[in-house]
Amino acid sequence: MYKFNAREFLYLSNMLSGLQSELELLHQKENTSNTTLSEGNRVWLSEQLDALKNGCADMGLELSMMLVDAIKTSLAQESYTSGRFVSDVKELQRRVDHEISSPLFLVIPHDRAVYYEQPELFGSDVAVKYPAAGYDIQEAGNCYATGRNTACVMHLMRSLEVALDAVGLGAGVPNAVIEAKNSWETLLKKIDAQIVANDKSGDVTWQPKRQFFVDAHAHLFAVKNAWRNPSMHLERKYDEREALRIYNAVKDFMEHLATHVDGSGQFTP
């Protein structure tokens, strides 16, 4: 997939038209199309072709790039005429038009573009403490930006598995990472049981962090029932409004989690 914006397309189109106009004016001035180009003109046109090739590269127009190279090779010849250049540029315009007509170009609205290809959508703290969630957080943003709202929610639920790992490890559940991959339900039950066991243990280090893990457990349990489980079934689909609401809720939760717990479950008051 190639990423470009409308400005690049307009730039490419305007440059082709500009080159054609420049040479047509030269014809009118000299009243001939057989005038050989001066070295200065050939150098200037070669530079313009380099810029054109870069524009074609940005849009993935490989056949047009090949034609630019061929024109540049011809342009290096002293016998190359202005009329031939006009003809070559017209052919390049046709080549670009044909290549652009083949792919399907999608437009990302401005308000969604800010979610696309962003490696730290949930902030640097989340990115540093939960690197394992980075792929799914970025893909959630990409999916939301491109209107794939149900896919966005699924990636958000996958990113929360890392949060579930951290809460399980922080509460003292052994093998929490393995449990999270097997079943949210099983791990959440074990976290709940571990919280009860910690309460009874008399461990003085547990009390300062108890409420944090109780709240995190309750939040993840609610997420499981409201979003995680339903998103795994074919009949559940999400629209833009729902996807954004869930995105914001997951982002807020993970940002809050990152202020106190890292991916290994280490708690910081």
ZADO-1210 file (C-alpha; in nm, 4 decimals, padded with zeros to 6 digits):
<atoms>
<atom x="00.0000" y="00.0000" z="00.0000" code="MET" pos="1"/>
<atom x="00.1292" y="00.3450" z="-00.0915" code="TYR" pos="2"/>
<atom x="00.0596" y="00.6476" z="00.1260" code="LYS" pos="3"/>
<atom x="00.0286" y="00.9889" z="-00.0306" code="PHE" pos="4"/>
<atom x="-00.1912" y="01.2941" z="-00.0061" code="ASN" pos="5"/>
<atom x="-00.3823" y="01.4945" z="-00.2647" code="ALA" pos="6"/>
<atom x="-00.1099" y="01.7620" z="-00.2679" code="ARG" pos="7"/>
<atom x="00.1374" y="01.5145" z="-00.4185" code="GLU" pos="8"/>
<atom x="-00.1094" y="01.4204" z="-00.6904" code="PHE" pos="9"/>
<atom x="-00.1749" y="01.7849" z="-00.7782" code="LEU" pos="10"/>
<atom x="00.1969" y="01.8577" z="-00.7712" code="TYR" pos="11"/>
<atom x="00.2653" y="01.5781" z="-01.0189" code="LEU" pos="12"/>
<atom x="-00.0177" y="01.6840" z="-01.2483" code="SER" pos="13"/>
<atom x="00.0813" y="02.0520" z="-01.2399" code="ASN" pos="14"/>
<atom x="00.4449" y="01.9704" z="-01.3078" code="MET" pos="15"/>
<atom x="00.3574" y="01.7676" z="-01.6172" code="LEU" pos="16"/>
<atom x="00.1331" y="02.0462" z="-01.7461" code="SER" pos="17"/>
<atom x="00.3992" y="02.3060" z="-01.6669" code="GLY" pos="18"/>
<atom x="00.6692" y="02.1223" z="-01.8590" code="LEU" pos="19"/>
<atom x="00.4419" y="02.0821" z="-02.1565" code="GLN" pos="20"/>
<atom x="00.3490" y="02.4516" z="-02.1531" code="SER" pos="21"/>
<atom x="00.7135" y="02.5627" z="-02.1272" code="GLU" pos="22"/>
<atom x="00.8113" y="02.3686" z="-02.4377" code="LEU" pos="23"/>
<atom x="00.5038" y="02.4744" z="-02.6361" code="GLU" pos="24"/>
<atom x="00.5926" y="02.8369" z="-02.5644" code="LEU" pos="25"/>
<atom x="00.9415" y="02.7669" z="-02.6953" code="LEU" pos="26"/>
<atom x="00.7883" y="02.6330" z="-03.0174" code="HIS" pos="27"/>
<atom x="00.5800" y="02.9461" z="-03.0634" code="GLN" pos="28"/>
<atom x="00.8793" y="03.1697" z="-02.9939" code="LYS" pos="29"/>
<atom x="01.1074" y="02.9933" z="-03.2407" code="GLU" pos="30"/>
<atom x="00.8273" y="02.8873" z="-03.4772" code="ASN" pos="31"/>
<atom x="00.9635" y="02.5357" z="-03.4985" code="THR" pos="32"/>
<atom x="00.9468" y="02.2097" z="-03.3060" code="SER" pos="33"/>
<atom x="01.2795" y="02.0851" z="-03.4418" code="ASN" pos="34"/>
<atom x="01.4999" y="02.3141" z="-03.2379" code="THR" pos="35"/>
<atom x="01.7615" y="02.1229" z="-03.0457" code="THR" pos="36"/>
<atom x="01.7682" y="02.2013" z="-02.6797" code="LEU" pos="37"/>
<atom x="02.0592" y="02.3918" z="-02.5327" code="SER" pos="38"/>
<atom x="02.2707" y="02.2292" z="-02.2658" code="GLU" pos="39"/>
<atom x="02.1241" y="02.4642" z="-02.0075" code="GLY" pos="40"/>
<atom x="01.7677" y="02.3682" z="-02.1033" code="ASN" pos="41"/>
<atom x="01.8542" y="01.9986" z="-02.1007" code="ARG" pos="42"/>
<atom x="02.0037" y="02.0276" z="-01.7509" code="VAL" pos="43"/>
<atom x="01.7005" y="02.2186" z="-01.6215" code="TRP" pos="44"/>
<atom x="01.4552" y="01.9695" z="-01.7770" code="LEU" pos="45"/>
<atom x="01.6547" y="01.6775" z="-01.6363" code="SER" pos="46"/>
<atom x="01.6175" y="01.8261" z="-01.2872" code="GLU" pos="47"/>
<atom x="01.2423" y="01.8627" z="-01.3402" code="GLN" pos="48"/>
<atom x="01.2233" y="01.5006" z="-01.4498" code="LEU" pos="49"/>
<atom x="01.4035" y="01.3960" z="-01.1311" code="ASP" pos="50"/>
<atom x="01.1353" y="01.5737" z="-00.9286" code="ALA" pos="51"/>
<atom x="00.8675" y="01.4068" z="-01.1384" code="LEU" pos="52"/>
<atom x="01.0225" y="01.0674" z="-01.0762" code="LYS" pos="53"/>
<atom x="01.0143" y="01.1290" z="-00.7017" code="ASN" pos="54"/>
<atom x="00.6450" y="01.2114" z="-00.7287" code="GLY" pos="55"/>
<atom x="00.5821" y="00.8919" z="-00.9233" code="CYS" pos="56"/>
<atom x="00.7764" y="00.6941" z="-00.6621" code="ALA" pos="57"/>
<atom x="00.5631" y="00.8374" z="-00.3801" code="ASP" pos="58"/>
<atom x="00.2525" y="00.7128" z="-00.5592" code="MET" pos="59"/>
<atom x="00.3966" y="00.3758" z="-00.6616" code="GLY" pos="60"/>
<atom x="00.3824" y="00.4505" z="-01.0375" code="LEU" pos="61"/>
<atom x="00.6611" y="00.2159" z="-01.1446" code="GLU" pos="62"/>
<atom x="00.5896" y="00.2168" z="-01.5198" code="LEU" pos="63"/>
<atom x="00.5857" y="00.5965" z="-01.5238" code="SER" pos="64"/>
<atom x="00.9197" y="00.5979" z="-01.3410" code="MET" pos="65"/>
<atom x="01.0651" y="00.3736" z="-01.6143" code="MET" pos="66"/>
<atom x="00.9451" y="00.6152" z="-01.8825" code="LEU" pos="67"/>
<atom x="01.0991" y="00.9113" z="-01.6967" code="VAL" pos="68"/>
<atom x="01.4338" y="00.7278" z="-01.6986" code="ASP" pos="69"/>
<atom x="01.3996" y="00.6633" z="-02.0732" code="ALA" pos="70"/>
<atom x="01.3208" y="01.0307" z="-02.1411" code="ILE" pos="71"/>
<atom x="01.6207" y="01.1374" z="-01.9332" code="LYS" pos="72"/>
<atom x="01.8469" y="00.9079" z="-02.1375" code="THR" pos="73"/>
<atom x="01.7189" y="01.0627" z="-02.4613" code="SER" pos="74"/>
<atom x="01.7439" y="01.4134" z="-02.3155" code="LEU" pos="75"/>
<atom x="02.1168" y="01.3641" z="-02.2602" code="ALA" pos="76"/>
<atom x="02.1673" y="01.3507" z="-02.6407" code="GLN" pos="77"/>
<atom x="02.2666" y="01.6795" z="-02.8043" code="GLU" pos="78"/>
<atom x="02.0334" y="01.6113" z="-03.0980" code="SER" pos="79"/>
<atom x="01.7269" y="01.5965" z="-02.8716" code="TYR" pos="80"/>
<atom x="01.4656" y="01.8492" z="-02.9876" code="THR" pos="81"/>
<atom x="01.2010" y="02.0500" z="-02.8059" code="SER" pos="82"/>
<atom x="00.9319" y="01.8859" z="-03.0226" code="GLY" pos="83"/>
<atom x="01.0409" y="01.5412" z="-02.9161" code="ARG" pos="84"/>
<atom x="01.0343" y="01.6475" z="-02.5523" code="PHE" pos="85"/>
<atom x="00.6768" y="01.7736" z="-02.5840" code="VAL" pos="86"/>
<atom x="00.5795" y="01.4413" z="-02.7416" code="SER" pos="87"/>
<atom x="00.7574" y="01.2461" z="-02.4646" code="ASP" pos="88"/>
<atom x="00.5890" y="01.4495" z="-02.1910" code="VAL" pos="89"/>
<atom x="00.2471" y="01.3880" z="-02.3493" code="LYS" pos="90"/>
<atom x="00.3213" y="01.0160" z="-02.3494" code="GLU" pos="91"/>
<atom x="00.4316" y="01.0396" z="-01.9857" code="LEU" pos="92"/>
<atom x="00.1033" y="01.2132" z="-01.9027" code="GLN" pos="93"/>
<atom x="-00.0885" y="00.9259" z="-02.0641" code="ARG" pos="94"/>
<atom x="00.1247" y="00.6718" z="-01.8766" code="ARG" pos="95"/>
<atom x="00.0576" y="00.8433" z="-01.5431" code="VAL" pos="96"/>
<atom x="-00.3165" y="00.8652" z="-01.6197" code="ASP" pos="97"/>
<atom x="-00.3295" y="00.4937" z="-01.6986" code="HIS" pos="98"/>
<atom x="-00.1401" y="00.3933" z="-01.3845" code="GLU" pos="99"/>
<atom x="-00.3476" y="00.6148" z="-01.1586" code="ILE" pos="100"/>
<atom x="-00.6688" y="00.4658" z="-01.2986" code="SER" pos="101"/>
<atom x="-00.5700" y="00.1147" z="-01.1843" code="SER" pos="102"/>
<atom x="-00.5398" y="00.1366" z="-00.8018" code="PRO" pos="103"/>
<atom x="-00.8191" y="00.2289" z="-00.5655" code="LEU" pos="104"/>
<atom x="-00.7310" y="00.5406" z="-00.3689" code="PHE" pos="105"/>
<atom x="-00.8940" y="00.5973" z="-00.0317" code="LEU" pos="106"/>
<atom x="-00.9159" y="00.9271" z="00.1501" code="VAL" pos="107"/>
<atom x="-00.8686" y="00.9466" z="00.5276" code="ILE" pos="108"/>
<atom x="-01.0625" y="01.2435" z="00.6689" code="PRO" pos="109"/>
<atom x="-00.8586" y="01.5024" z="00.8559" code="HIS" pos="110"/>
<atom x="-01.0132" y="01.4199" z="01.1944" code="ASP" pos="111"/>
<atom x="-00.9163" y="01.0528" z="01.1552" code="ARG" pos="112"/>
<atom x="-00.5752" y="01.1035" z="00.9953" code="ALA" pos="113"/>
<atom x="-00.4267" y="01.1835" z="01.3373" code="VAL" pos="114"/>
<atom x="-00.4851" y="00.8187" z="01.4358" code="TYR" pos="115"/>
<atom x="-00.3035" y="00.6721" z="01.1345" code="TYR" pos="116"/>
<atom x="00.0456" y="00.5216" z="01.1660" code="GLU" pos="117"/>
<atom x="00.1060" y="00.6674" z="01.5115" code="GLN" pos="118"/>
<atom x="00.3435" y="00.4519" z="01.7227" code="PRO" pos="119"/>
<atom x="00.2558" y="00.6182" z="02.0553" code="GLU" pos="120"/>
<atom x="-00.1194" y="00.6711" z="02.0347" code="LEU" pos="121"/>
<atom x="-00.1604" y="00.6023" z="02.4081" code="PHE" pos="122"/>
<atom x="00.1346" y="00.8197" z="02.5076" code="GLY" pos="123"/>
<atom x="00.5016" y="00.7536" z="02.5718" code="SER" pos="124"/>
<atom x="00.4450" y="00.6076" z="02.9203" code="ASP" pos="125"/>
<atom x="00.2239" y="00.3287" z="02.7839" code="VAL" pos="126"/>
<atom x="00.4647" y="00.2722" z="02.4937" code="ALA" pos="127"/>
<atom x="00.7607" y="00.2316" z="02.7326" code="VAL" pos="128"/>
<atom x="00.5903" y="00.0197" z="02.9978" code="LYS" pos="129"/>
<atom x="00.3818" y="-00.2005" z="02.7661" code="TYR" pos="130"/>
<atom x="00.5859" y="-00.2444" z="02.4468" code="PRO" pos="131"/>
<atom x="00.4120" y="-00.5760" z="02.3781" code="ALA" pos="132"/>
<atom x="00.0878" y="-00.3830" z="02.3228" code="ALA" pos="133"/>
<atom x="00.2453" y="-00.1428" z="02.0730" code="GLY" pos="134"/>
<atom x="00.1486" y="-00.3319" z="01.7575" code="TYR" pos="135"/>
<atom x="-00.2185" y="-00.3657" z="01.8477" code="ASP" pos="136"/>
<atom x="-00.2487" y="-00.0079" z="01.9738" code="ILE" pos="137"/>
<atom x="-00.1089" y="00.1249" z="01.6467" code="GLN" pos="138"/>
<atom x="-00.3274" y="-00.1103" z="01.4416" code="GLU" pos="139"/>
<atom x="-00.6327" y="-00.0027" z="01.6409" code="ALA" pos="140"/>
<atom x="-00.5575" y="00.3540" z="01.5347" code="GLY" pos="141"/>
<atom x="-00.5013" y="00.2514" z="01.1728" code="ASN" pos="142"/>
<atom x="-00.8298" y="00.0612" z="01.1661" code="CYS" pos="143"/>
<atom x="-01.0228" y="00.3502" z="01.3175" code="TYR" pos="144"/>
<atom x="-00.8651" y="00.5951" z="01.0718" code="ALA" pos="145"/>
<atom x="-00.9665" y="00.3800" z="00.7742" code="THR" pos="146"/>
<atom x="-01.3198" y="00.3102" z="00.8940" code="GLY" pos="147"/>
<atom x="-01.2608" y="-00.0504" z="01.0054" code="ARG" pos="148"/>
<atom x="-01.4403" y="00.0063" z="01.3350" code="ASN" pos="149"/>
<atom x="-01.4986" y="-00.3551" z="01.4400" code="THR" pos="150"/>
<atom x="-01.1334" y="-00.4383" z="01.3655" code="ALA" pos="151"/>
<atom x="-01.0354" y="-00.1362" z="01.5750" code="CYS" pos="152"/>
<atom x="-01.2224" y="-00.2783" z="01.8759" code="VAL" pos="153"/>
<atom x="-01.0665" y="-00.6226" z="01.8281" code="MET" pos="154"/>
<atom x="-00.7156" y="-00.4741" z="01.8305" code="HIS" pos="155"/>
<atom x="-00.8022" y="-00.2734" z="02.1409" code="LEU" pos="156"/>
<atom x="-00.9101" y="-00.5940" z="02.3170" code="MET" pos="157"/>
<atom x="-00.5841" y="-00.7612" z="02.2124" code="ARG" pos="158"/>
<atom x="-00.3847" y="-00.4690" z="02.3545" code="SER" pos="159"/>
<atom x="-00.5686" y="-00.5098" z="02.6855" code="LEU" pos="160"/>
<atom x="-00.4289" y="-00.8611" z="02.7224" code="GLU" pos="161"/>
<atom x="-00.0995" y="-00.6933" z="02.8109" code="VAL" pos="162"/>
<atom x="-00.2794" y="-00.4894" z="03.0771" code="ALA" pos="163"/>
<atom x="-00.4430" y="-00.8066" z="03.2073" code="LEU" pos="164"/>
<atom x="-00.0993" y="-00.9697" z="03.2300" code="ASP" pos="165"/>
<atom x="00.0347" y="-00.6738" z="03.4291" code="ALA" pos="166"/>
<atom x="-00.2587" y="-00.6702" z="03.6718" code="VAL" pos="167"/>
<atom x="-00.2328" y="-01.0468" z="03.7235" code="GLY" pos="168"/>
<atom x="00.1414" y="-01.0346" z="03.7867" code="LEU" pos="169"/>
<atom x="00.1085" y="-00.7309" z="04.0122" code="GLY" pos="170"/>
<atom x="-00.1587" y="-00.8998" z="04.2225" code="ALA" pos="171"/>
<atom x="00.0652" y="-01.2043" z="04.2601" code="GLY" pos="172"/>
<atom x="-00.0885" y="-01.4577" z="04.0199" code="VAL" pos="173"/>
<atom x="00.1851" y="-01.6905" z="03.8898" code="PRO" pos="174"/>
<atom x="00.1888" y="-01.7600" z="03.5152" code="ASN" pos="175"/>
<atom x="-00.0526" y="-01.4718" z="03.4524" code="ALA" pos="176"/>
<atom x="00.0773" y="-01.4196" z="03.0994" code="VAL" pos="177"/>
<atom x="-00.0012" y="-01.7789" z="03.0029" code="ILE" pos="178"/>
<atom x="-00.3415" y="-01.7639" z="03.1704" code="GLU" pos="179"/>
<atom x="-00.4351" y="-01.4442" z="02.9829" code="ALA" pos="180"/>
<atom x="-00.3636" y="-01.6110" z="02.6496" code="LYS" pos="181"/>
<atom x="-00.5806" y="-01.9087" z="02.7414" code="ASN" pos="182"/>
<atom x="-00.8796" y="-01.7389" z="02.9024" code="SER" pos="183"/>
<atom x="-00.9634" y="-01.3954" z="03.0384" code="TRP" pos="184"/>
<atom x="-01.2330" y="-01.5558" z="03.2522" code="GLU" pos="185"/>
<atom x="-00.9921" y="-01.7961" z="03.4199" code="THR" pos="186"/>
<atom x="-00.7277" y="-01.5325" z="03.4905" code="LEU" pos="187"/>
<atom x="-00.9797" y="-01.2796" z="03.6244" code="LEU" pos="188"/>
<atom x="-01.1112" y="-01.5425" z="03.8652" code="LYS" pos="189"/>
<atom x="-00.7565" y="-01.6180" z="03.9787" code="LYS" pos="190"/>
<atom x="-00.6841" y="-01.2464" z="04.0276" code="ILE" pos="191"/>
<atom x="-00.9985" y="-01.2146" z="04.2376" code="ASP" pos="192"/>
<atom x="-00.8979" y="-01.5163" z="04.4473" code="ALA" pos="193"/>
<atom x="-00.5435" y="-01.3792" z="04.4855" code="GLN" pos="194"/>
<atom x="-00.6766" y="-01.0426" z="04.6038" code="ILE" pos="195"/>
<atom x="-00.8790" y="-01.2241" z="04.8725" code="VAL" pos="196"/>
<atom x="-00.5707" y="-01.4275" z="04.9693" code="ALA" pos="197"/>
<atom x="-00.3577" y="-01.1106" z="04.9861" code="ASN" pos="198"/>
<atom x="-00.6179" y="-00.9470" z="05.2117" code="ASP" pos="199"/>
<atom x="-00.5922" y="-01.2384" z="05.4525" code="LYS" pos="200"/>
<atom x="-00.2151" y="-01.2659" z="05.4418" code="SER" pos="201"/>
<atom x="-00.1457" y="-00.9680" z="05.6626" code="GLY" pos="202"/>
<atom x="00.1244" y="-00.8518" z="05.4211" code="ASP" pos="203"/>
<atom x="00.1783" y="-00.4817" z="05.4997" code="VAL" pos="204"/>
<atom x="00.3096" y="-00.4145" z="05.1478" code="THR" pos="205"/>
<atom x="-00.0239" y="-00.5203" z="05.0000" code="TRP" pos="206"/>
<atom x="-00.2516" y="-00.2615" z="05.1596" code="GLN" pos="207"/>
<atom x="-00.1101" y="00.0513" z="04.9866" code="PRO" pos="208"/>
<atom x="-00.1727" y="-00.1020" z="04.6443" code="LYS" pos="209"/>
<atom x="-00.4833" y="-00.3078" z="04.7205" code="ARG" pos="210"/>
<atom x="-00.7425" y="-00.0581" z="04.5950" code="GLN" pos="211"/>
<atom x="-00.5546" y="-00.0041" z="04.2716" code="PHE" pos="212"/>
<atom x="-00.5652" y="-00.3746" z="04.1843" code="PHE" pos="213"/>
<atom x="-00.9246" y="-00.4128" z="04.3025" code="VAL" pos="214"/>
<atom x="-01.0312" y="-00.1298" z="04.0707" code="ASP" pos="215"/>
<atom x="-00.8217" y="-00.2589" z="03.7788" code="ALA" pos="216"/>
<atom x="-00.9680" y="-00.6067" z="03.8192" code="HIS" pos="217"/>
<atom x="-01.3222" y="-00.4671" z="03.8255" code="ALA" pos="218"/>
<atom x="-01.2560" y="-00.2602" z="03.5141" code="HIS" pos="219"/>
<atom x="-01.1140" y="-00.5544" z="03.3181" code="LEU" pos="220"/>
<atom x="-01.4022" y="-00.7765" z="03.4264" code="PHE" pos="221"/>
<atom x="-01.6474" y="-00.5168" z="03.2937" code="ALA" pos="222"/>
<atom x="-01.4507" y="-00.4889" z="02.9683" code="VAL" pos="223"/>
<atom x="-01.4609" y="-00.8661" z="02.9249" code="LYS" pos="224"/>
<atom x="-01.8389" y="-00.8760" z="02.9448" code="ASN" pos="225"/>
<atom x="-01.9138" y="-00.5519" z="02.7610" code="ALA" pos="226"/>
<atom x="-01.6617" y="-00.5560" z="02.4749" code="TRP" pos="227"/>
<atom x="-01.4080" y="-00.8367" z="02.4743" code="ARG" pos="228"/>
<atom x="-01.6403" y="-01.1350" z="02.4590" code="ASN" pos="229"/>
<atom x="-01.8962" y="-00.9762" z="02.2221" code="PRO" pos="230"/>
<atom x="-01.6244" y="-00.8622" z="01.9797" code="SER" pos="231"/>
<atom x="-01.5218" y="-01.2254" z="01.9258" code="MET" pos="232"/>
<atom x="-01.8650" y="-01.3193" z="01.7851" code="HIS" pos="233"/>
<atom x="-01.9779" y="-01.2676" z="01.4258" code="LEU" pos="234"/>
<atom x="-02.3049" y="-01.0980" z="01.5080" code="GLU" pos="235"/>
<atom x="-02.1392" y="-00.8060" z="01.6923" code="ARG" pos="236"/>
<atom x="-02.0329" y="-00.5109" z="01.4812" code="LYS" pos="237"/>
<atom x="-01.9252" y="-00.1628" z="01.5891" code="TYR" pos="238"/>
<atom x="-01.9888" y="00.1712" z="01.4254" code="ASP" pos="239"/>
<atom x="-01.7619" y="00.4775" z="01.4322" code="GLU" pos="240"/>
<atom x="-01.9171" y="00.6259" z="01.7458" code="ARG" pos="241"/>
<atom x="-01.8879" y="00.3012" z="01.9433" code="GLU" pos="242"/>
<atom x="-01.5328" y="00.2343" z="01.8263" code="ALA" pos="243"/>
<atom x="-01.4193" y="00.5818" z="01.9310" code="LEU" pos="244"/>
<atom x="-01.5893" y="00.5490" z="02.2700" code="ARG" pos="245"/>
<atom x="-01.4169" y="00.2158" z="02.3345" code="ILE" pos="246"/>
<atom x="-01.0869" y="00.3502" z="02.2025" code="TYR" pos="247"/>
<atom x="-01.0980" y="00.6418" z="02.4463" code="ASN" pos="248"/>
<atom x="-01.1964" y="00.4170" z="02.7372" code="ALA" pos="249"/>
<atom x="-00.9114" y="00.1712" z="02.6698" code="VAL" pos="250"/>
<atom x="-00.6644" y="00.4571" z="02.6229" code="LYS" pos="251"/>
<atom x="-00.7675" y="00.6187" z="02.9535" code="ASP" pos="252"/>
<atom x="-00.7424" y="00.2871" z="03.1387" code="PHE" pos="253"/>
<atom x="-00.3986" y="00.1977" z="03.0026" code="MET" pos="254"/>
<atom x="-00.2655" y="00.5471" z="03.0687" code="GLU" pos="255"/>
<atom x="-00.3891" y="00.5207" z="03.4275" code="HIS" pos="256"/>
<atom x="-00.2460" y="00.1696" z="03.4634" code="LEU" pos="257"/>
<atom x="00.0928" y="00.2830" z="03.3348" code="ALA" pos="258"/>
<atom x="00.1206" y="00.5416" z="03.6132" code="THR" pos="259"/>
<atom x="00.1512" y="00.2614" z="03.8706" code="HIS" pos="260"/>
<atom x="00.2299" y="-00.0750" z="03.7051" code="VAL" pos="261"/>
<atom x="00.4709" y="-00.1813" z="03.4330" code="ASP" pos="262"/>
<atom x="00.4458" y="-00.4857" z="03.2083" code="GLY" pos="263"/>
<atom x="00.6111" y="-00.7113" z="03.4659" code="SER" pos="264"/>
<atom x="00.3554" y="-00.6177" z="03.7320" code="GLY" pos="265"/>
<atom x="00.5980" y="-00.4023" z="03.9306" code="GLN" pos="266"/>
<atom x="00.3918" y="-00.1526" z="04.1318" code="PHE" pos="267"/>
<atom x="00.4959" y="00.2089" z="04.1895" code="THR" pos="268"/>
<atom x="00.2868" y="00.4145" z="04.4364" code="PRO" pos="269"/>
</atoms>
